[in-house]
Amino acid sequence: MAAFSKKGEEQERAVKEGRENLKILESGLEGKRFFGGETMGFVDIAAGWIGCWAQMTGEIIGINLIDAETMPLLDSWFQDFLGIPLIKECMPPQDKLLEHSKELHKILTAALT
């Protein structure tokens, strides 16, 4: 959240910390398709929102928190997870979510300029 709501050096520190935390999450995927193995489980569902949030944040602030080069397992997992038909059905419309997130970003960063 700090990467989304800060600017300048504070944002850079938050991005670095966020990526370090995401690397820890990624380590749980080594040798597995999903966190529990070959089938989607509770951890996948609980962590699934992070993929959507990371994509939105990257689009708004222009910094990718997760990419195929630095976190290949996590990036692949997010793409697989967000592509599951049931998950796609449950996700809010991405255009409306992006619009809402942009407005939230403006509010959170307005006092920083």
Secondary structure as GFF3:
##gff-version 3
##sequence-region A 1 113
A	DSSP	alpha_helix	2	5	.	.	.	ID=ss1
A	DSSP	alpha_helix	8	27	.	.	.	ID=ss2
A	DSSP	alpha_helix	42	61	.	.	.	ID=ss3
A	DSSP	alpha_helix	72	83	.	.	.	ID=ss4
A	DSSP	alpha_helix	85	90	.	.	.	ID=ss5
A	DSSP	alpha_helix	94	109	.	.	.	ID=ss6
A	DSSP	three_ten_helix	110	112	.	.	.	ID=ss7
###
